[in-house]
Amino acid sequence: MMKKLLILLFSLTLAQSFAQTTKEKTQNVPINRQNNRIIDTALRVIYVDKNKSERTSAVFINGKYVTNSIFLSTFKMDYVENIEIISRDTLIENISFGSQLYIKTKNNYMPKFISLTAVKDKYTNLKGKTVIFTIDGDFINENYDACLVDENHLLTIIVDKFEIAKEKKELGLIKILTKSQKNLEDRNQIMLRGVEAAKNK
């Protein structure tokens, strides 16, 4: 829910910045005309300044600090009984947050907290190796030891790896899919297609 709100706000900001009339922007720039619209096809290189990252909320589930909003992407909001937001600057473990988000779950649900490092050690053969995590397609740039997810809400863990040929280094890639509605529907579609393919043989 919070993740969707942040994405929406980010999208609106981008839309406003790109929606300005671009007469001077399109001069000396390769353009395509499509349905009477000018489409800017110029190559752009954008550097992300990690020092200017957005200040997120410190998230607490049933009173337990779970680092930040990444946990929410692996947490089923249907189990939420109450949400309280306190807008004040907070410093936790040398991380500065703009607010605190307290979530209380319903009595019949207890999240199963597990760090991404523990996910790697428990479910993959990449223990002790350098890895990159994605959750539902989003790269996670956090301390994997401290970054908690809800193990109950994990659907698929895809273990992959790629080699940096020049340096002769191997990097692990762990893709986590959660039990989101879309992921569940996609899995069901694949299973149905598999059954149909088997019938047609």
C-alpha positions as MATLAB code, in Angstrom:
seq = 'MMKKLLILLFSLTLAQSFAQTTKEKTQNVPINRQNNRIIDTALRVIYVDKNKSERTSAVFINGKYVTNSIFLSTFKMDYVENIEIISRDTLIENISFGSQLYIKTKNNYMPKFISLTAVKDKYTNLKGKTVIFTIDGDFINENYDACLVDENHLLTIIVDKFEIAKEKKELGLIKILTKSQKNLEDRNQIMLRGVEAAKNK';
ca = [
       0.000    0.000    0.000;
       2.736    2.463    1.016;
       4.928    1.216   -1.837;
       2.103    1.854   -4.343;
       1.551    5.343   -2.913;
       5.274    6.160   -3.210;
       5.343    4.861   -6.803;
       2.253    6.958   -7.646;
       3.805   10.124   -6.190;
       7.084    9.422   -8.021;
       5.206    8.833  -11.295;
       3.254   12.097  -10.946;
       6.478   14.013  -10.311;
       8.078   12.482  -13.409;
       4.953   13.110  -15.459;
       4.942   16.792  -14.516;
       8.629   17.224  -15.273;
       8.345   15.519  -18.672;
       4.942   16.989  -19.538;
       6.268   20.546  -19.950;
       6.198   21.765  -23.527;
       9.518   20.856  -25.008;
      10.091   23.147  -27.975;
      13.671   23.924  -27.003;
      14.217   20.388  -25.747;
      13.458   18.887  -29.129;
      15.818   21.158  -31.092;
      18.904   19.283  -32.318;
      17.441   16.072  -30.880;
      16.371   13.066  -32.965;
      12.571   12.929  -32.894;
       9.901   10.591  -34.173;
       6.438   11.705  -35.156;
       3.719    9.245  -34.256;
       0.013   10.110  -34.283;
       0.941   13.829  -34.459;
       3.009   13.512  -31.286;
       6.700   14.247  -30.944;
       8.596   11.427  -29.284;
      12.018   12.229  -27.881;
      14.419    9.387  -28.747;
      17.653   11.013  -27.559;
      19.970    8.923  -25.392;
      20.088   10.118  -21.791;
      22.504    9.033  -19.070;
      21.162    9.501  -15.535;
      23.281    9.112  -12.419;
      21.402    8.217   -9.250;
      22.676   10.125   -6.229;
      22.419    7.684   -3.323;
      23.177   10.524   -0.907;
      19.901   12.186   -1.863;
      17.695    9.150   -1.376;
      14.172    9.653   -0.092;
      13.687    9.530    3.629;
      11.348    6.640    4.226;
       9.362    5.577    7.259;
      10.734    3.357    9.987;
       8.369    0.381    9.998;
       7.286   -1.467   13.134;
       5.199   -4.659   12.951;
       3.547   -5.525   16.276;
       6.187   -3.327   17.924;
       9.148   -4.974   16.126;
      11.362   -2.706   14.067;
      11.736   -4.174   10.573;
      14.237   -1.688    9.086;
      12.069   -0.013    6.426;
       9.262   -0.276    3.895;
      10.887   -3.150    1.936;
       9.245   -5.478    4.454;
       5.829   -4.241    3.285;
       6.405   -5.674   -0.195;
       6.492   -9.162    1.350;
       3.661   -8.594    3.808;
      -0.006   -9.276    3.086;
      -1.947   -6.147    4.018;
      -5.156   -8.199    4.438;
      -3.820   -9.202    7.845;
      -3.554   -5.618    9.105;
      -5.809   -4.609   11.973;
      -4.480   -1.118   12.582;
      -1.974    1.351   11.092;
      -0.621    4.410   12.874;
       1.767    6.965   11.368;
       3.795    9.303   13.556;
       5.388   12.155   11.614;
       8.647   12.929   13.323;
      12.320   12.609   12.532;
      13.702    9.337   13.866;
      17.252    8.010   14.022;
      17.549    4.210   14.346;
      20.835    2.336   13.936;
      22.390    5.440   12.309;
      19.589    5.579    9.726;
      17.489    8.746    9.526;
      13.749    8.323    8.915;
      11.134   10.995    8.308;
       8.361    9.201   10.176;
       7.365    6.037   12.016;
       4.827    3.539   10.688;
       3.264    1.206   13.254;
       1.316   -1.801   11.956;
      -0.656   -4.117   14.191;
      -1.727   -7.437   12.692;
      -4.944   -9.301   13.352;
      -4.855  -11.802   16.216;
      -4.920  -14.823   13.914;
      -1.798  -13.778   11.982;
       1.826  -13.593   13.067;
       4.443  -12.577   10.499;
       7.417  -14.917   10.209;
      10.403  -12.580   10.190;
      13.479  -13.693    8.252;
      16.425  -11.681    6.931;
      17.441  -11.839    3.291;
      20.776  -13.338    4.374;
      18.855  -16.097    6.189;
      16.727  -16.655    3.052;
      19.943  -17.137    1.063;
      21.381  -19.556    3.629;
      18.154  -21.524    4.109;
      16.863  -21.871    0.558;
      19.834  -21.599   -1.807;
      23.257  -23.105   -2.447;
      24.851  -19.624   -2.487;
      25.762  -19.490    1.207;
      28.848  -17.323    1.700;
      28.713  -16.004   -1.880;
      28.077  -12.447   -3.033;
      24.499  -12.077   -4.264;
      22.003   -9.516   -5.448;
      18.353   -9.766   -4.387;
      15.242   -8.703   -6.240;
      11.729   -8.784   -4.783;
       8.963   -8.830   -7.392;
      11.413   -7.364   -9.906;
      12.750   -4.556   -7.694;
      16.451   -4.634   -6.831;
      17.109   -4.442   -3.092;
      19.948   -2.119   -2.124;
      19.958   -2.689    1.638;
      21.932   -4.479    4.329;
      20.737   -8.055    3.734;
      21.519   -9.053    7.335;
      19.118   -6.413    8.665;
      16.528   -6.455    5.865;
      13.585   -8.548    7.065;
      10.816  -10.110    4.974;
       7.720  -12.109    5.887;
       8.557  -15.750    5.123;
       4.840  -16.649    5.147;
       4.303  -14.445    2.095;
       7.094  -15.788   -0.140;
       5.860  -17.699   -3.193;
       8.891  -18.485   -5.362;
      12.651  -18.141   -4.961;
      14.542  -18.240   -8.259;
      18.283  -18.848   -7.912;
      20.400  -17.643  -10.794;
      23.979  -16.517  -11.313;
      26.055  -14.707  -13.852;
      29.755  -14.359  -14.438;
      31.658  -11.129  -14.929;
      33.867  -12.549  -17.685;
      36.687  -10.015  -17.613;
      37.151  -10.246  -13.851;
      36.334  -13.975  -13.732;
      33.931  -13.378  -10.862;
      30.606  -15.060  -10.291;
      27.689  -13.177   -8.793;
      24.558  -14.827   -7.469;
      21.098  -13.500   -8.237;
      18.174  -14.404   -5.968;
      14.776  -13.384   -7.307;
      11.951  -13.505   -4.777;
       8.333  -13.549   -5.892;
       5.740  -12.854   -3.214;
       2.186  -14.160   -2.902;
       0.801  -11.072   -4.597;
      -2.401  -11.425   -6.583;
      -0.517  -11.014   -9.861;
       2.128  -13.623   -9.019;
      -0.517  -16.113   -7.891;
      -2.509  -15.564  -11.105;
       0.641  -15.924  -13.233;
       1.570  -19.189  -11.520;
      -1.977  -20.527  -11.992;
      -1.895  -19.591  -15.696;
       1.393  -21.460  -16.162;
      -0.015  -24.519  -14.395;
      -3.174  -24.439  -16.511;
      -1.160  -24.129  -19.728;
       0.993  -27.048  -18.601;
      -2.082  -29.226  -18.063;
      -3.509  -28.231  -21.467;
      -0.195  -28.969  -23.195;
      -0.054  -32.397  -21.555;
      -3.610  -33.175  -22.712;
      -2.785  -32.270  -26.298;
       0.189  -34.643  -26.476;
];
